[in-house]
Amino acid sequence: MKYITRVTDGAVKEKLQGLGGLMIVGPKWCGKTSTAEQFSNSAVYLDDTENGNSLIQVASLNPSILLKGASPRLIDEWQLAPGLFDAARREIDKRGTGGQFIVTGSTTPPKEKTRHSGTGRFSYVRMYTMSLYESGDSNGSVSLADLFNGRPDLGSPSNLSIEKLAFCILRGGWPGALQMSDKAALSVARDYLRSLENNEWIYSSDKRIKRNPEKIKALLRSYARNTATSASIETILRDTLEAGGKVSRSTVDDYIRALQSLFVIDDQPAWSVSLRSRTPLRQTPKRHLTDPSLAAAAIGATQDKLLKDFNTFGYLFESLCVRDIRAYAAANDAAVLYYRDKTGLEADIVVEKAGGAWGAMEIKLGGNQEDEAANNLLGLASRVDVSRYGEPAFLAVVTGGKYPFRRKDGVFVIPVGCMSP
């Protein structure tokens, strides 16, 4: 299968010039192995169908054998033999050079399985499922970097119709889906959920717990129903109880932590910012699954249903935008947060760079809400203590529309089908 260039490629190349090891993490099927293979010169695959069990046994008895090979050496799905991580760390210390190992993983093993965090030996790259820019569905004319620099290109309209946007949500950002027929691509997220439900064991923090398929299914459905909202854990618990029978708060907490360790649940934190006033801020994270297709599959959404239910469509569209902006933000050394205070003023996305520069976005599927969204953004900008945080680098309404432009009040209107890193 032809390799599709990823937003993370630049970060992988850069980090291999630094520390001795690089860990690429992210959900299953997001393309970690394919990306790692572009930069490695040898590899060992611990989930190999024929030899995986033997390799795991070797790793437990004499891990140094599996570390031999041309550098950078890829250790794929390292969490299946966590002892390899400690062995690689020791080998990095011994060799004293950068770019020795690339390790990939789709889950976090129990803490007792590794003795060392890897600090000073391993750098990290977080991969997401593919953004619209990576999948070729966005023309990429308006980059996040140019928004921060104040020089966005507003000359190219989006080619994404509302029907295509619905399809992109349902298909998701799974690289393998791009090689399939449209019908087959729409089954990928459903298959992903089935694989989660059928795993006998999942990990929560430092312990292994046996999963209950119906409760996992009910929890995922609750998350899907509350996508892009700051629903409380109590709300999630109540939904799970209604759909999946008796379940305790501690079990829900365990399942949530387990799904976070699998990079399936990917909540969006609130922005902790100093305001000119003493208006209290909301701190509950916004709920998201790692890809909008998972939320759509969990609630049984179809293209026809989304086109008839623009309320659900809008929440899933926001989740798609958060997924994309997260990938673009990572390439700009920035984090994706959200703002909401107790007066109801909000911004769906706040992008904050490591150096402190920030910009805010509102997500609106249709164009008839642009005025309200722009007023929210201008209201937020007026409340931030600019003596500490500075003026926003940009304010933008991200839409499902066609044309990018700048409003008279200075707020950008940008179709998601135009965005890129």
BAGU-220813 format. One record per residue (C-alpha): x, y, z; residue number from 1. Coordinates in steps of 0.1 Angstrom, whole numbers. Layout:
BEGIN
<r east="X" north="Y" up="Z" num="NUM"/>
...
REM end
This chain:
BEGIN
<r east="0" north="0" up="0" num="1"/>
<r east="14" north="34" up="-10" num="2"/>
<r east="24" north="55" up="20" num="3"/>
<r east="4" north="86" up="26" num="4"/>
<r east="24" north="115" up="40" num="5"/>
<r east="14" north="123" up="75" num="6"/>
<r east="15" north="156" up="95" num="7"/>
<r east="37" north="139" up="121" num="8"/>
<r east="65" north="130" up="96" num="9"/>
<r east="84" north="162" up="103" num="10"/>
<r east="83" north="157" up="140" num="11"/>
<r east="95" north="121" up="137" num="12"/>
<r east="124" north="131" up="115" num="13"/>
<r east="134" north="159" up="139" num="14"/>
<r east="132" north="139" up="171" num="15"/>
<r east="153" north="111" up="156" num="16"/>
<r east="181" north="136" up="155" num="17"/>
<r east="179" north="140" up="192" num="18"/>
<r east="175" north="113" up="219" num="19"/>
<r east="183" north="77" up="214" num="20"/>
<r east="147" north="65" up="213" num="21"/>
<r east="114" north="77" up="199" num="22"/>
<r east="80" north="64" up="210" num="23"/>
<r east="51" north="69" up="186" num="24"/>
<r east="18" north="65" up="203" num="25"/>
<r east="-18" north="66" up="192" num="26"/>
<r east="-49" north="45" up="185" num="27"/>
<r east="-48" north="13" up="166" num="28"/>
<r east="-51" north="16" up="128" num="29"/>
<r east="-40" north="53" up="128" num="30"/>
<r east="-9" north="45" up="108" num="31"/>
<r east="19" north="45" up="135" num="32"/>
<r east="36" north="14" up="120" num="33"/>
<r east="35" north="27" up="85" num="34"/>
<r east="50" north="60" up="95" num="35"/>
<r east="77" north="43" up="117" num="36"/>
<r east="87" north="21" up="87" num="37"/>
<r east="95" north="52" up="66" num="38"/>
<r east="122" north="61" up="91" num="39"/>
<r east="135" north="27" up="103" num="40"/>
<r east="162" north="5" up="88" num="41"/>
<r east="152" north="-27" up="106" num="42"/>
<r east="122" north="-39" up="125" num="43"/>
<r east="107" north="-65" up="148" num="44"/>
<r east="69" north="-69" up="149" num="45"/>
<r east="57" north="-83" up="182" num="46"/>
<r east="21" north="-88" up="169" num="47"/>
<r east="33" north="-109" up="140" num="48"/>
<r east="7" north="-136" up="133" num="49"/>
<r east="32" north="-164" up="129" num="50"/>
<r east="61" north="-155" up="151" num="51"/>
<r east="47" north="-130" up="177" num="52"/>
<r east="44" north="-155" up="206" num="53"/>
<r east="80" north="-167" up="200" num="54"/>
<r east="93" north="-131" up="199" num="55"/>
<r east="75" north="-123" up="231" num="56"/>
<r east="91" north="-153" up="248" num="57"/>
<r east="126" north="-142" up="235" num="58"/>
<r east="119" north="-107" up="248" num="59"/>
<r east="112" north="-121" up="283" num="60"/>
<r east="144" north="-142" up="283" num="61"/>
<r east="170" north="-123" up="264" num="62"/>
<r east="156" north="-90" up="251" num="63"/>
<r east="190" north="-79" up="237" num="64"/>
<r east="186" north="-103" up="208" num="65"/>
<r east="156" north="-84" up="195" num="66"/>
<r east="175" north="-51" up="197" num="67"/>
<r east="201" north="-61" up="172" num="68"/>
<r east="196" north="-46" up="138" num="69"/>
<r east="203" north="-15" up="117" num="70"/>
<r east="194" north="18" up="134" num="71"/>
<r east="168" north="32" up="137" num="72"/>
<r east="153" north="-2" up="147" num="73"/>
<r east="115" north="-4" up="149" num="74"/>
<r east="100" north="-23" up="178" num="75"/>
<r east="63" north="-25" up="168" num="76"/>
<r east="36" north="-29" up="195" num="77"/>
<r east="62" north="-28" up="223" num="78"/>
<r east="36" north="-31" up="250" num="79"/>
<r east="32" north="-68" up="243" num="80"/>
<r east="67" north="-72" up="258" num="81"/>
<r east="72" north="-42" up="281" num="82"/>
<r east="106" north="-55" up="292" num="83"/>
<r east="120" north="-45" up="258" num="84"/>
<r east="115" north="-9" up="267" num="85"/>
<r east="138" north="-11" up="297" num="86"/>
<r east="163" north="-31" up="276" num="87"/>
<r east="162" north="-5" up="249" num="88"/>
<r east="168" north="22" up="274" num="89"/>
<r east="199" north="5" up="287" num="90"/>
<r east="211" north="0" up="251" num="91"/>
<r east="207" north="37" up="244" num="92"/>
<r east="228" north="45" up="274" num="93"/>
<r east="254" north="20" up="263" num="94"/>
<r east="256" north="33" up="227" num="95"/>
<r east="254" north="70" up="235" num="96"/>
<r east="240" north="81" up="201" num="97"/>
<r east="207" north="94" up="189" num="98"/>
<r east="181" north="77" up="167" num="99"/>
<r east="186" north="41" up="179" num="100"/>
<r east="151" north="29" up="183" num="101"/>
<r east="115" north="37" up="173" num="102"/>
<r east="89" north="20" up="194" num="103"/>
<r east="52" north="21" up="186" num="104"/>
<r east="23" north="12" up="208" num="105"/>
<r east="-15" north="13" up="209" num="106"/>
<r east="-20" north="10" up="246" num="107"/>
<r east="-2" north="18" up="278" num="108"/>
<r east="9" north="-13" up="298" num="109"/>
<r east="5" north="-15" up="336" num="110"/>
<r east="31" north="6" up="354" num="111"/>
<r east="47" north="-23" up="371" num="112"/>
<r east="57" north="-38" up="337" num="113"/>
<r east="84" north="-12" up="331" num="114"/>
<r east="109" north="1" up="356" num="115"/>
<r east="117" north="34" up="340" num="116"/>
<r east="97" north="62" up="323" num="117"/>
<r east="122" north="67" up="295" num="118"/>
<r east="129" north="103" up="305" num="119"/>
<r east="161" north="115" up="288" num="120"/>
<r east="162" north="85" up="265" num="121"/>
<r east="129" north="86" up="246" num="122"/>
<r east="111" north="115" up="230" num="123"/>
<r east="74" north="111" up="221" num="124"/>
<r east="52" north="118" up="191" num="125"/>
<r east="14" north="115" up="194" num="126"/>
<r east="-4" north="104" up="162" num="127"/>
<r east="-40" north="109" up="155" num="128"/>
<r east="-62" north="94" up="129" num="129"/>
<r east="-59" north="112" up="95" num="130"/>
<r east="-70" north="148" up="92" num="131"/>
<r east="-89" north="159" up="61" num="132"/>
<r east="-57" north="175" up="48" num="133"/>
<r east="-39" north="142" up="51" num="134"/>
<r east="-67" north="122" up="35" num="135"/>
<r east="-68" north="147" up="6" num="136"/>
<r east="-102" north="160" up="14" num="137"/>
<r east="-90" north="195" up="24" num="138"/>
<r east="-71" north="216" up="-1" num="139"/>
<r east="-49" north="229" up="27" num="140"/>
<r east="-49" north="265" up="15" num="141"/>
<r east="-53" north="280" up="50" num="142"/>
<r east="-26" north="268" up="74" num="143"/>
<r east="-27" north="271" up="111" num="144"/>
<r east="9" north="284" up="110" num="145"/>
<r east="-2" north="312" up="87" num="146"/>
<r east="-31" north="321" up="110" num="147"/>
<r east="-6" north="325" up="139" num="148"/>
<r east="17" north="345" up="116" num="149"/>
<r east="-12" north="367" up="104" num="150"/>
<r east="-8" north="358" up="67" num="151"/>
<r east="-35" north="332" up="58" num="152"/>
<r east="-43" north="325" up="22" num="153"/>
<r east="-80" north="331" up="16" num="154"/>
<r east="-80" north="326" up="-21" num="155"/>
<r east="-90" north="289" up="-25" num="156"/>
<r east="-126" north="277" up="-19" num="157"/>
<r east="-133" north="243" up="-3" num="158"/>
<r east="-144" north="214" up="-25" num="159"/>
<r east="-163" north="196" up="3" num="160"/>
<r east="-200" north="194" up="-1" num="161"/>
<r east="-222" north="189" up="29" num="162"/>
<r east="-228" north="153" up="17" num="163"/>
<r east="-191" north="147" up="14" num="164"/>
<r east="-186" north="161" up="50" num="165"/>
<r east="-211" north="136" up="63" num="166"/>
<r east="-192" north="108" up="45" num="167"/>
<r east="-159" north="120" up="59" num="168"/>
<r east="-173" north="118" up="94" num="169"/>
<r east="-186" north="83" up="89" num="170"/>
<r east="-155" north="70" up="71" num="171"/>
<r east="-132" north="86" up="97" num="172"/>
<r east="-95" north="91" up="94" num="173"/>
<r east="-84" north="55" up="92" num="174"/>
<r east="-56" north="52" up="66" num="175"/>
<r east="-67" north="17" up="55" num="176"/>
<r east="-102" north="31" up="47" num="177"/>
<r east="-88" north="52" up="19" num="178"/>
<r east="-79" north="20" up="0" num="179"/>
<r east="-114" north="6" up="2" num="180"/>
<r east="-147" north="11" up="-16" num="181"/>
<r east="-170" north="37" up="0" num="182"/>
<r east="-192" north="9" up="14" num="183"/>
<r east="-163" north="-10" up="29" num="184"/>
<r east="-148" north="22" up="43" num="185"/>
<r east="-179" north="29" up="63" num="186"/>
<r east="-176" north="-4" up="81" num="187"/>
<r east="-142" north="3" up="96" num="188"/>
<r east="-154" north="22" up="126" num="189"/>
<r east="-180" north="-4" up="134" num="190"/>
<r east="-153" north="-31" up="132" num="191"/>
<r east="-131" north="-10" up="155" num="192"/>
<r east="-158" north="-9" up="181" num="193"/>
<r east="-165" north="-46" up="179" num="194"/>
<r east="-128" north="-53" up="185" num="195"/>
<r east="-129" north="-31" up="216" num="196"/>
<r east="-159" north="-49" up="229" num="197"/>
<r east="-144" north="-83" up="223" num="198"/>
<r east="-111" north="-78" up="240" num="199"/>
<r east="-111" north="-100" up="271" num="200"/>
<r east="-88" north="-78" up="291" num="201"/>
<r east="-82" north="-41" up="292" num="202"/>
<r east="-59" north="-20" up="313" num="203"/>
<r east="-68" north="8" up="338" num="204"/>
<r east="-40" north="27" up="353" num="205"/>
<r east="-18" north="1" up="369" num="206"/>
<r east="-42" north="-29" up="369" num="207"/>
<r east="-57" north="-53" up="344" num="208"/>
<r east="-95" north="-56" up="345" num="209"/>
<r east="-118" north="-80" up="327" num="210"/>
<r east="-142" north="-62" up="304" num="211"/>
<r east="-179" north="-66" up="302" num="212"/>
<r east="-189" north="-62" up="265" num="213"/>
<r east="-223" north="-47" up="271" num="214"/>
<r east="-210" north="-22" up="296" num="215"/>
<r east="-182" north="-11" up="273" num="216"/>
<r east="-207" north="-8" up="245" num="217"/>
<r east="-230" north="13" up="267" num="218"/>
<r east="-202" north="35" up="279" num="219"/>
<r east="-190" north="42" up="243" num="220"/>
<r east="-226" north="50" up="233" num="221"/>
<r east="-229" north="74" up="261" num="222"/>
<r east="-196" north="91" up="251" num="223"/>
<r east="-209" north="93" up="215" num="224"/>
<r east="-242" north="108" up="226" num="225"/>
<r east="-223" north="134" up="246" num="226"/>
<r east="-196" north="141" up="219" num="227"/>
<r east="-183" north="177" up="220" num="228"/>
<r east="-201" north="185" up="252" num="229"/>
<r east="-188" north="189" up="287" num="230"/>
<r east="-210" north="162" up="301" num="231"/>
<r east="-201" north="152" up="337" num="232"/>
<r east="-191" north="117" up="347" num="233"/>
<r east="-224" north="115" up="365" num="234"/>
<r east="-242" north="120" up="332" num="235"/>
<r east="-220" north="94" up="315" num="236"/>
<r east="-227" north="70" up="344" num="237"/>
<r east="-265" north="76" up="342" num="238"/>
<r east="-265" north="70" up="304" num="239"/>
<r east="-244" north="38" up="309" num="240"/>
<r east="-268" north="26" up="336" num="241"/>
<r east="-298" north="31" up="314" num="242"/>
<r east="-283" north="13" up="284" num="243"/>
<r east="-261" north="-14" up="300" num="244"/>
<r east="-277" north="-24" up="333" num="245"/>
<r east="-261" north="-22" up="367" num="246"/>
<r east="-226" north="-6" up="368" num="247"/>
<r east="-208" north="13" up="396" num="248"/>
<r east="-190" north="46" up="394" num="249"/>
<r east="-157" north="29" up="401" num="250"/>
<r east="-162" north="6" up="371" num="251"/>
<r east="-171" north="35" up="348" num="252"/>
<r east="-139" north="53" up="360" num="253"/>
<r east="-119" north="21" up="353" num="254"/>
<r east="-133" north="17" up="318" num="255"/>
<r east="-128" north="54" up="310" num="256"/>
<r east="-91" north="52" up="321" num="257"/>
<r east="-87" north="19" up="301" num="258"/>
<r east="-102" north="35" up="270" num="259"/>
<r east="-79" north="65" up="275" num="260"/>
<r east="-49" north="42" up="277" num="261"/>
<r east="-60" north="27" up="244" num="262"/>
<r east="-62" north="62" up="229" num="263"/>
<r east="-100" north="57" up="222" num="264"/>
<r east="-113" north="83" up="246" num="265"/>
<r east="-95" north="116" up="239" num="266"/>
<r east="-111" north="144" up="260" num="267"/>
<r east="-105" north="181" up="253" num="268"/>
<r east="-92" north="200" up="284" num="269"/>
<r east="-105" north="234" up="294" num="270"/>
<r east="-83" north="264" up="291" num="271"/>
<r east="-70" north="277" up="324" num="272"/>
<r east="-66" north="314" up="316" num="273"/>
<r east="-65" north="346" up="336" num="274"/>
<r east="-94" north="369" up="330" num="275"/>
<r east="-98" north="406" up="336" num="276"/>
<r east="-129" north="398" up="356" num="277"/>
<r east="-134" north="372" up="383" num="278"/>
<r east="-159" north="352" up="361" num="279"/>
<r east="-156" north="315" up="371" num="280"/>
<r east="-144" north="291" up="344" num="281"/>
<r east="-158" north="256" up="336" num="282"/>
<r east="-131" north="229" up="341" num="283"/>
<r east="-149" north="198" up="330" num="284"/>
<r east="-133" north="185" up="298" num="285"/>
<r east="-153" north="182" up="266" num="286"/>
<r east="-160" north="146" up="257" num="287"/>
<r east="-145" north="131" up="225" num="288"/>
<r east="-137" north="97" up="210" num="289"/>
<r east="-104" north="97" up="191" num="290"/>
<r east="-122" north="98" up="157" num="291"/>
<r east="-157" north="111" up="149" num="292"/>
<r east="-164" north="79" up="130" num="293"/>
<r east="-164" north="60" up="163" num="294"/>
<r east="-190" north="82" up="178" num="295"/>
<r east="-211" north="80" up="146" num="296"/>
<r east="-208" north="42" up="146" num="297"/>
<r east="-217" north="40" up="183" num="298"/>
<r east="-250" north="58" up="178" num="299"/>
<r east="-258" north="41" up="145" num="300"/>
<r east="-255" north="72" up="124" num="301"/>
<r east="-257" north="70" up="86" num="302"/>
<r east="-252" north="96" up="59" num="303"/>
<r east="-289" north="99" up="54" num="304"/>
<r east="-296" north="103" up="91" num="305"/>
<r east="-270" north="130" up="95" num="306"/>
<r east="-284" north="150" up="66" num="307"/>
<r east="-318" north="149" up="83" num="308"/>
<r east="-305" north="156" up="118" num="309"/>
<r east="-283" north="187" up="117" num="310"/>
<r east="-281" north="188" up="155" num="311"/>
<r east="-263" north="155" up="157" num="312"/>
<r east="-244" north="163" up="125" num="313"/>
<r east="-232" north="195" up="141" num="314"/>
<r east="-217" north="178" up="172" num="315"/>
<r east="-200" north="152" up="151" num="316"/>
<r east="-187" north="179" up="128" num="317"/>
<r east="-172" north="197" up="158" num="318"/>
<r east="-155" north="164" up="168" num="319"/>
<r east="-140" north="161" up="133" num="320"/>
<r east="-127" north="197" up="135" num="321"/>
<r east="-112" north="190" up="170" num="322"/>
<r east="-94" north="159" up="156" num="323"/>
<r east="-80" north="179" up="126" num="324"/>
<r east="-69" north="209" up="146" num="325"/>
<r east="-52" north="187" up="172" num="326"/>
<r east="-31" north="172" up="144" num="327"/>
<r east="-23" north="207" up="130" num="328"/>
<r east="-16" north="221" up="164" num="329"/>
<r east="8" north="193" up="172" num="330"/>
<r east="28" north="203" up="141" num="331"/>
<r east="30" north="238" up="155" num="332"/>
<r east="40" north="229" up="191" num="333"/>
<r east="6" north="238" up="204" num="334"/>
<r east="-22" north="223" up="224" num="335"/>
<r east="-60" north="223" up="217" num="336"/>
<r east="-82" north="234" up="246" num="337"/>
<r east="-117" north="250" up="249" num="338"/>
<r east="-131" north="279" up="268" num="339"/>
<r east="-164" north="282" up="286" num="340"/>
<r east="-173" north="304" up="316" num="341"/>
<r east="-202" north="303" up="339" num="342"/>
<r east="-220" north="331" up="319" num="343"/>
<r east="-222" north="307" up="290" num="344"/>
<r east="-196" north="325" up="268" num="345"/>
<r east="-176" north="299" up="250" num="346"/>
<r east="-150" north="291" up="223" num="347"/>
<r east="-150" north="256" up="210" num="348"/>
<r east="-113" north="255" up="204" num="349"/>
<r east="-84" north="275" up="219" num="350"/>
<r east="-51" north="268" up="203" num="351"/>
<r east="-22" north="277" up="226" num="352"/>
<r east="14" north="275" up="215" num="353"/>
<r east="42" north="265" up="239" num="354"/>
<r east="55" north="301" up="238" num="355"/>
<r east="21" north="315" up="249" num="356"/>
<r east="6" north="327" up="216" num="357"/>
<r east="-30" north="318" up="213" num="358"/>
<r east="-60" north="318" up="190" num="359"/>
<r east="-96" north="309" up="194" num="360"/>
<r east="-121" north="291" up="171" num="361"/>
<r east="-158" north="285" up="171" num="362"/>
<r east="-171" north="255" up="151" num="363"/>
<r east="-203" north="260" up="131" num="364"/>
<r east="-215" north="235" up="104" num="365"/>
<r east="-237" north="260" up="87" num="366"/>
<r east="-231" north="297" up="78" num="367"/>
<r east="-262" north="311" up="95" num="368"/>
<r east="-245" north="311" up="129" num="369"/>
<r east="-214" north="330" up="120" num="370"/>
<r east="-225" north="363" up="136" num="371"/>
<r east="-232" north="346" up="169" num="372"/>
<r east="-199" north="327" up="167" num="373"/>
<r east="-179" north="358" up="159" num="374"/>
<r east="-195" north="377" up="188" num="375"/>
<r east="-185" north="348" up="212" num="376"/>
<r east="-149" north="350" up="200" num="377"/>
<r east="-148" north="388" up="203" num="378"/>
<r east="-163" north="385" up="238" num="379"/>
<r east="-137" north="360" up="249" num="380"/>
<r east="-109" north="382" up="235" num="381"/>
<r east="-123" north="411" up="256" num="382"/>
<r east="-122" north="391" up="288" num="383"/>
<r east="-87" north="377" up="286" num="384"/>
<r east="-60" north="394" up="307" num="385"/>
<r east="-39" north="405" up="277" num="386"/>
<r east="-12" north="418" up="301" num="387"/>
<r east="-4" north="382" up="308" num="388"/>
<r east="-16" north="363" up="277" num="389"/>
<r east="-14" north="390" up="249" num="390"/>
<r east="-39" north="397" up="222" num="391"/>
<r east="-52" north="366" up="203" num="392"/>
<r east="-31" north="358" up="172" num="393"/>
<r east="-64" north="351" up="154" num="394"/>
<r east="-101" north="345" up="159" num="395"/>
<r east="-118" north="322" up="134" num="396"/>
<r east="-151" north="305" up="128" num="397"/>
<r east="-145" north="271" up="112" num="398"/>
<r east="-174" north="260" up="90" num="399"/>
<r east="-186" north="234" up="66" num="400"/>
<r east="-190" north="261" up="40" num="401"/>
<r east="-172" north="268" up="8" num="402"/>
<r east="-154" north="302" up="9" num="403"/>
<r east="-127" north="315" up="33" num="404"/>
<r east="-128" north="352" up="41" num="405"/>
<r east="-122" north="378" up="68" num="406"/>
<r east="-151" north="397" up="83" num="407"/>
<r east="-152" north="434" up="89" num="408"/>
<r east="-147" north="427" up="126" num="409"/>
<r east="-115" north="409" up="119" num="410"/>
<r east="-128" north="374" up="126" num="411"/>
<r east="-118" north="348" up="99" num="412"/>
<r east="-144" north="324" up="85" num="413"/>
<r east="-126" north="293" up="73" num="414"/>
<r east="-141" north="261" up="58" num="415"/>
<r east="-126" north="230" up="74" num="416"/>
<r east="-120" north="218" up="38" num="417"/>
<r east="-94" north="245" up="35" num="418"/>
<r east="-73" north="239" up="66" num="419"/>
<r east="-39" north="224" up="71" num="420"/>
<r east="-9" north="226" up="95" num="421"/>
REM end
